[in-house]
Amino acid sequence: MPGAVLAGSVAVITGGASGIGRALAERFAAEGARGVVVADRDGARAAAVADGLACEVRLGLALDVTDSDAVRAAVDRVESEIGEIDLWCSNAGVPTGAGLGEDSDWDLAWRVHVMAHVYAARHVLPRMVERGRGHFMVTASAAGLLTEMDTAPYSVTKHGSVALAEWLAIRHGSSGVGFSCLCPQAVRTPMTAGFGADSATLAAGGLIEPTEVANAVMAALAEGRFLILPHPEVAEYERRRAGDRDRWLAGMRRLRADLDTRREA
């Protein structure tokens, strides 16, 4: 959806009951989307958010994005009841255990941050490609371009999110379908609500509001940009990382030591 105009479109947002997902749903409705589908594991909260949207057609949908059959059924339902999906935001995310985490942390992070995007791509993209239009957005994280020192499962699987979004854009970017990868740092959401002053995420930059992320998404859709950075400084951080990996790693170790000192204090 390069140069995207949302007027009259049908948009689906997973993880849409709170945080970034909710802000996207509200913004898309305000921009004139004909139909907005708020999909979330918490169906009641998804319905509550959908009920408050200012658009012609709104639907709150209980959806486990890690269930391929459920994702396929959701796509079928939306396209049969509302219309062809113009914009799919694969936005669901989860916090994971600290450090190397447990096996259960890795399993959950992999299923939500990688396989959920794979399932969406399997069931949504072929229809978009056949029509020669549409847009597919993956919500990753700045952790997927850099790292998140507090939690390996989150950081590693968010790298997977970025890699998959890039693969899809390479494979299908000439089909008429647009692709985006959203990579914010700290956003004021339920996921970050419990972060303390010793959080690596907060140390990297200040919290922004979900509405600011939605603003960045709208600007990128209008310009047809793949990489969406609500925190513009991330581009410079990524440049430094690629330019001198050893120096970047040394700087990250210093930051890690400073955060450990804060924790001890």
Secondary structure, 3 states (H helix, E strand, C coil): CCCCCCCCCEEEEECCCCHHHHHHHHHHHHCCCCEEEEEECCHHHHHHHHHCCCCCEEEEEECCCCCHHHHHHHHHHHHHHCCCCCEEEECCCCCCCCECCCHHHHHHHHHHHHHHHHHHHHHHHHHHHHHCCCEEEEECCHHHCCCCCCEHHHHHHHHHHHHHHHHHHHHHCCCCCEEEEECCCCECCCCCCCCCCCCHHHHHCCCECHHHHHHHHHHHHHHCCCEECCCCHHHHHHHHHHHCHHHHHHHHHHHHHHHHHHHHC
